[in-house]
Amino acid sequence: MWFSPDRFDKSLSEYIMASPARFLHQVWQNIVKTGEALFHEDLFSPWIVALAGVGIFAAPWGRRRWWDEGLLWATLLPLASFWLFFVIDRFLVGVIPVGLIWAAAGLRHLSNWAPETARAVWQRMGRATAMTIAALPVAITLAFCVWATPARLKAGIDGMPWNNLAAARWLAAKRPRMPRS
């Protein structure tokens, strides 16, 4: 209905009442599109999702953690309002800070886990070695980002509507020149 010229003739409630099944199907399709936009397009790579999963579930939750996580989840609730209309990935950028908070918690957990695990395997480990091992999860994540960024940029550029640029050039060539005063 958003793209229809009739969008100002009906209210949302009239649109829903005309066909509740159609509306529910549309909402379901928008939920699916949200998943695609978040995890299959350009917002969250599988690596970031895995780190966020570690950040959310690696440590037990006490009362304080339930409250903190609940606040983060609550910040995502307004994004569900897009399900009523349509989903565009740029509208979902509010998810990125929350996802990165969870991914950072996952990196912190792995940075603590790695040297403890190494120390359990090799009892004689110096401080410098432990610090190097603790930095490995961050270094691997940064290396992945540096490796993946050019491909993501190329995919974004390839998806740009360059025909708009061609139309602008054509219009600029056809416009009459105004005399300078």
C-alpha positions in Angstrom: 0.0 0.0 0.0 2.9 2.3 0.7 3.8 2.6 -3.0 0.2 2.8 -4.2 -1.4 6.1 -5.3 -4.4 5.1 -3.2 -2.3 5.2 0.0 -3.9 8.4 1.2 -7.5 7.2 0.5 -7.4 4.4 3.1 -6.2 4.1 6.7 -4.0 1.3 7.9 -6.9 -0.2 9.8 -9.1 -0.2 6.7 -6.4 -1.9 4.7 -6.0 -4.6 7.4 -9.8 -5.1 7.8 -10.2 -5.5 4.0 -8.1 -8.7 4.1 -6.5 -9.7 7.4 -4.9 -12.8 5.8 -3.2 -10.6 3.2 -2.0 -8.3 5.9 -0.6 -11.1 8.0 1.1 -12.6 4.9 2.7 -9.2 4.2 3.9 -8.9 7.8 5.4 -12.4 7.6 7.1 -11.5 4.3 8.6 -8.4 6.0 9.9 -10.5 8.9 11.6 -12.8 6.3 13.0 -9.7 4.5 14.3 -8.4 7.9 16.3 -11.7 8.3 17.6 -11.4 4.8 18.6 -7.8 5.2 20.4 -8.4 8.5 22.2 -11.7 7.8 22.3 -12.2 4.0 22.9 -8.7 2.6 25.3 -6.3 4.1 24.6 -5.6 7.8 26.0 -8.6 9.6 28.5 -11.2 8.4 28.4 -14.7 9.7 31.6 -13.9 11.6 30.0 -11.0 13.5 26.9 -13.2 14.2 29.1 -15.9 15.6 30.9 -13.5 17.8 27.6 -12.0 19.0 26.4 -15.5 19.8 29.5 -16.1 22.0 28.9 -12.7 23.6 25.3 -13.4 24.5 25.6 -17.0 25.6 29.2 -17.7 26.7 28.7 -16.5 30.3 25.9 -17.3 32.6 23.3 -14.6 33.2 22.6 -13.3 36.7 19.9 -10.8 37.6 22.0 -7.8 36.4 22.8 -9.5 33.1 19.1 -10.3 32.5 18.3 -6.6 33.0 21.2 -5.4 30.8 20.4 -7.8 28.0 16.7 -7.0 28.2 17.5 -3.3 27.7 19.5 -4.2 24.6 16.7 -6.3 23.2 14.2 -3.6 24.0 16.1 -1.1 21.9 15.4 -3.4 18.9 11.6 -3.5 19.5 10.8 -0.3 17.6 12.3 -1.8 14.5 9.5 -4.3 14.4 7.2 -1.4 13.3 8.7 -1.7 9.9 7.0 -5.2 9.5 3.7 -3.4 9.2 4.8 -1.5 6.0 8.0 -2.6 4.3 11.6 -3.4 5.2 14.7 -1.6 3.7 18.1 -2.5 5.0 19.1 1.1 5.7 16.1 1.4 8.2 17.7 -1.5 10.2 21.0 0.3 11.0 19.8 0.7 14.6 20.5 -3.0 15.0 24.2 -2.6 14.2 25.3 -1.0 17.6 23.5 -3.7 19.6 25.0 -6.4 17.4 28.5 -4.9 17.7 28.1 -4.7 21.5 27.3 -8.4 21.6 30.2 -9.1 19.1 32.6 -7.1 21.3 31.5 -9.1 24.3 32.2 -12.3 22.3 35.7 -11.0 21.5 36.3 -10.1 25.1 35.3 -13.6 26.1 37.5 -15.2 23.5 40.4 -12.9 24.5 40.1 -14.2 28.1 39.5 -17.8 27.1 42.4 -18.1 24.7 45.3 -17.5 27.1 43.6 -19.5 29.9 43.2 -22.5 27.6 46.8 -22.1 26.4 48.0 -21.9 30.0 46.1 -25.1 30.8 47.8 -26.9 27.9 51.3 -25.4 28.4 51.9 -24.7 32.1 55.0 -22.7 31.4 53.9 -19.7 29.5 55.3 -16.2 29.8 53.3 -13.0 30.1 54.2 -11.9 26.6 53.0 -15.1 25.1 49.8 -14.9 27.1 49.2 -11.4 25.9 49.9 -12.4 22.3 47.4 -15.3 22.5 44.8 -13.0 24.1 45.2 -10.6 21.2 44.7 -13.3 18.6 40.8 -13.2 18.5 40.9 -9.4 17.9 43.7 -9.7 15.3 41.8 -12.5 13.5 38.7 -10.4 13.5 40.5 -7.4 12.1 42.2 -9.5 9.4 38.8 -10.9 8.4 37.4 -7.4 8.2 40.3 -6.1 6.1 40.0 -9.2 3.8 36.1 -9.0 3.5 35.8 -5.2 3.1 36.9 -4.9 -0.6 34.5 -7.6 -1.7 31.6 -5.9 0.2 32.5 -2.5 -1.3 32.6 -4.0 -4.8 29.2 -5.6 -4.3 27.8 -2.3 -3.0 29.2 -0.4 -6.0 27.9 -3.1 -8.4 24.5 -2.7 -7.0 24.3 1.1 -7.4 21.7 2.5 -9.8 24.2 4.0 -12.2 21.4 4.6 -14.7 20.4 7.6 -12.6 23.8 9.0 -13.3 23.4 8.4 -17.0 20.0 10.1 -16.9 21.5 13.1 -15.1 24.3 13.5 -17.7 21.7 13.3 -20.5 19.5 16.0 -18.8 22.6 18.2 -18.2 23.5 18.0 -21.9 19.9 18.9 -23.0 19.4 21.8 -20.6 19.5 25.3 -22.1 22.4 27.4 -21.1 21.6 30.5 -19.2 23.6 33.6 -20.1 25.9 34.8 -17.4 25.3 38.3 -16.1 
